[in-house]
Amino acid sequence: MTGLRRLFGLLILGLLALGLRQPTTQAAPNDSLHLTLGNPSNAVSDPLVPDNYLIERTQYAMAYQRDAGIPAWVSWHLEVQDLGSTSRGDFVADSSLPSGWYRVQPGDYSGSGYDRGHMIPSGDRTVSRAANDQTFIMSNMIPQAPDNNQGPWANLENMCRTWARAGNELYIMTGGYGTKGTIASGRVNIPAFTWKVIVVLPVGNDDANRVAANTRVIGIWMPNNQGIRSNPWEQYRVSVDYIESMTGFDFLSNVPTAIQNIVEAQVDGSPAVTVTPGTVSPTATRTATATPSATRTATPSLTATQTVTPATVSATATRTATPAVSVTASPTDSGPPSFTFTPTPSVTQTASQTPVVTASATPSVSATVVIPQVHIFLPYVTQ
C-alpha cells in the first residue's frame, strides 16, 4: 500500500509541474514553413544583433535592420490557400521591435517620392483580415520607386499568385540592395536595387528535398528607378548565384548542395544544365558553321614572258588577283609562281586572262581557294 501511495504522489507532482510550466514566448510559429529552404543571413532574435534581427510571424519571416529602417530580406511560403478576397489594410508601425529602437512611421514616406513598398505583398495574404494586416506593418516596407513598385515588380507578384492558383507552392525571398540616399531624416535607407528569389514547386511534402535540378528557380535584380514601369519583369532575370555574390546571403541552404549548385547557377528561361562534380554536361548544344563549304575561285590576270630552250621552258609570270590566289596545295601561298616542265623544241606559249597557261605541255594554273566547312561545338552553359 505504501508503494502505491508513493507512486500516486509522484504522479500528482508531475501533473502539477506540467500545469505550472510557462508557455514559450514567440515559439517560432512557422519557421518550419517560411524558412523551410534556409535562413539566408543566419538572422537571430537577439537585440544585440540589430542589423540581422530575426522576426518570425505567422505570415512570414524576416531579418530586420534597425539602422537602415528596412528589412534585409523577407521570406514566405505562398499557396492557393493564402488567397482570398480580403481588402487592403492600413499601414502601422512595428510595435514588436525591441525597446529603444526607432519604429518607422507610415508618415515617414510622405513627400519622399517613394512608395511604401511591401516586401511580402498584400495580395499574397488576402485569406483573412489578420493575415493581410501583418503585411502592412512598416518593418515589411522599403522605399520603392513608383515605376518599379507598380510596374514590373507588381507584374511579377501577380504572376506568382497565378502560379500558386495553378497548383504550385512557392517559396519567395526578397529585399533591397545598396543605397540611393535616405528618407525620414536619415532613418530609412533607399535601396538602389530590389531583388527576388522564387522557387516554384508542385504542391507536395518535404519541400527542401523535393527541389531538383529541373525545379524552376527565378532570380530577379531590378533597378529601383523611375522609367521602367512598362518593362517586362523577365528582362531583369539573373542567377541566384549573382544575387548571392552581391548581397552576401546564402539562399536555399537547406537544399542538398549538389542541387543548389545546379539551380543557383542557371538563369530562368535558359536551357537546363545538368552538373555532376567536376563535369558540365549541357543538355543543349549550339553548332556554329563558318561559311558552309565555301569555295571561291579567283580569275587572275597573267602576263607571261617565256624563253624556251630545247630542254626547259622558264616562265616569269606577273599575277594580279583579288582575293589572294593560291597556286599550290597550301591555301596560304604567296609570291610569284614558278613552273618547270619539258616541252618539245620551238614551243610557243600564250597566257590568257584565265588561270590556265597554255603551252605544248599544257600546264594549268589552279586559282581556286577552298575554305573547308568548320563546325564549332559550344556547350550552352548559362551563368
Disulfide bonds with the S-S distance in Angstrom:
none
